[in-house]
């Protein structure tokens, strides 16, 4: 009887240790997701190289690196390439918005050259940004032109 009790106690202790290990992996995965940086995912992979989250962590790293490259040098081609590699990624809506912004910029510049005033162009094109993202900031294109947004609305052309 003592042997059976000892086996049961040992088995229960082993289950507790395994359960704590699983909780640790899950907690660390949640932390990596919430932190959402290349470093957090690399740290997770290093600590849990064979976990069920390994492939997802590697994909997140690839997506974050690809997005960093776009932020360093945005272009329509870069956005399109990003969407081919990460069509459901966390930055996909921003990549789609970047394509639309550049297209609207090209359209707006063409209309300015044809004699429309900036206010007319902003009124016509600026309204199409409302459904994209409530972005605020400035987008500079490789040709040196830029467009500024305030809460998703066209603010200025340069």
C-alpha positions as CSV (number, residue, x, y, z in Angstrom):
1,X,0.0,0.0,0.0
2,X,2.8,2.4,0.8
3,X,4.3,1.8,-2.6
4,X,1.1,2.6,-4.4
5,X,0.6,5.8,-2.3
6,X,4.2,6.8,-3.1
7,X,3.6,6.2,-6.8
8,X,0.4,8.3,-6.8
9,X,2.2,11.1,-4.9
10,X,5.1,11.1,-7.4
11,X,2.7,11.0,-10.4
12,X,0.8,14.0,-9.0
13,X,4.0,15.9,-8.3
14,X,5.1,15.2,-11.9
15,X,1.7,16.5,-13.2
16,X,2.1,19.7,-11.2
17,X,5.6,20.2,-12.6
18,X,4.4,19.6,-16.2
19,X,1.3,21.9,-15.6
20,X,3.6,24.6,-14.2
21,X,5.8,24.3,-17.3
22,X,2.9,24.6,-19.6
23,X,1.6,27.6,-17.8
24,X,5.1,29.1,-18.0
25,X,5.2,28.6,-21.8
26,X,1.7,30.0,-22.2
27,X,2.5,33.0,-20.0
28,X,5.7,33.7,-21.8
29,X,3.9,33.4,-25.2
30,X,1.3,35.8,-24.0
31,X,4.0,38.2,-22.9
32,X,5.8,37.9,-26.3
33,X,2.5,38.6,-28.1
34,X,1.6,41.6,-25.9
35,X,5.1,43.0,-26.2
36,X,5.1,42.3,-30.0
37,X,8.7,43.0,-30.7
38,X,11.3,41.1,-32.6
39,X,13.3,40.8,-29.4
40,X,10.4,39.4,-27.4
41,X,9.7,36.7,-30.0
42,X,13.4,35.8,-30.2
43,X,13.6,35.5,-26.4
44,X,10.5,33.3,-26.5
45,X,12.0,31.0,-29.2
46,X,15.3,30.8,-27.3
47,X,13.5,29.8,-24.1
48,X,11.1,27.4,-25.8
49,X,12.6,26.3,-29.1
50,X,10.2,23.3,-29.6
51,X,7.0,24.8,-28.3
52,X,3.8,24.8,-30.2
53,X,4.2,28.5,-30.8
54,X,7.6,28.4,-32.4
55,X,6.4,28.6,-36.1
56,X,4.0,31.5,-35.2
57,X,6.8,33.3,-33.4
58,X,9.1,33.0,-36.4
59,X,6.4,34.3,-38.7
60,X,5.8,37.3,-36.4
61,X,9.5,38.1,-36.5
62,X,9.5,38.0,-40.3
63,X,6.5,40.2,-40.4
64,X,8.0,42.7,-38.0
65,X,11.3,42.8,-39.9
66,X,9.4,43.3,-43.2
67,X,7.4,46.1,-41.7
68,X,10.5,47.8,-40.3
69,X,12.0,47.8,-43.8
70,X,8.8,49.4,-45.2
71,X,8.9,52.1,-42.6
72,X,12.5,52.9,-43.5
73,X,11.7,53.1,-47.2
74,X,7.9,53.1,-48.0
75,X,6.8,52.5,-51.6
76,X,3.8,51.0,-53.4
77,X,5.9,48.0,-54.5
78,X,7.1,47.5,-50.9
79,X,3.5,47.6,-49.6
80,X,2.3,45.2,-52.3
81,X,5.2,42.8,-51.6
82,X,4.4,42.9,-47.9
83,X,0.8,42.0,-48.6
84,X,1.8,39.0,-50.7
85,X,3.9,37.7,-47.8
86,X,1.6,38.7,-45.0
87,X,-1.9,39.0,-46.4
88,X,-3.5,38.5,-43.0
89,X,-0.8,40.1,-40.9
90,X,-1.2,42.8,-38.3
91,X,0.1,45.4,-40.6
92,X,-2.0,44.4,-43.7
93,X,-4.5,47.2,-43.1
94,X,-1.7,49.8,-42.9
95,X,-0.1,48.4,-46.1
96,X,-3.4,48.7,-47.9
97,X,-3.8,52.2,-46.6
98,X,-0.2,53.0,-47.8
99,X,-1.2,51.8,-51.4
100,X,-4.3,53.9,-51.3
101,X,-2.5,56.9,-50.0
102,X,0.1,56.7,-52.7
103,X,-2.5,56.2,-55.4
104,X,-4.5,59.2,-54.1
105,X,-1.3,61.2,-54.0
106,X,-0.6,60.5,-57.6
107,X,-4.2,61.3,-58.5
108,X,-4.1,64.5,-56.5
109,X,-0.8,65.6,-58.1
110,X,-2.2,65.0,-61.5
111,X,-5.3,67.1,-60.7
112,X,-3.2,69.9,-59.2
113,X,-1.2,70.0,-62.5
114,X,-4.6,70.2,-64.4
115,X,-5.5,73.4,-62.4
116,X,-7.5,72.1,-59.4
117,X,-6.7,74.0,-56.2
118,X,-5.3,72.1,-53.2
119,X,-8.6,72.7,-51.4
120,X,-10.5,71.1,-54.2
121,X,-8.2,68.1,-54.4
122,X,-8.2,67.7,-50.6
123,X,-12.0,67.8,-50.6
124,X,-12.3,65.3,-53.3
125,X,-9.6,62.8,-52.4
126,X,-9.3,63.5,-48.6
127,X,-12.8,62.1,-48.0
128,X,-11.7,58.6,-49.2
129,X,-9.2,58.2,-46.3
130,X,-11.9,58.1,-43.6
131,X,-12.6,54.4,-44.1
132,X,-8.9,53.4,-43.9
133,X,-7.2,54.2,-40.6
134,X,-7.4,57.1,-38.2
135,X,-3.7,57.8,-39.0
136,X,-1.9,61.0,-38.1
137,X,1.5,61.6,-39.6
138,X,3.4,62.3,-42.8
139,X,4.1,59.9,-45.6
140,X,7.1,60.8,-47.8
141,X,7.5,59.1,-51.2
142,X,10.7,58.2,-53.0
143,X,10.2,61.2,-55.4
144,X,10.4,63.6,-52.4
145,X,6.8,64.5,-52.3
146,X,4.9,64.0,-49.1
147,X,1.4,64.1,-47.7
148,X,0.3,64.7,-44.1
149,X,-2.7,63.3,-42.4
150,X,-4.5,64.3,-39.2
151,X,-6.9,61.6,-37.8
152,X,-7.2,59.9,-41.2
153,X,-8.0,63.2,-43.1
154,X,-5.8,64.8,-45.6
155,X,-4.0,67.7,-43.9
156,X,-1.4,68.9,-46.4
157,X,0.3,68.1,-49.7
158,X,4.0,68.9,-50.3
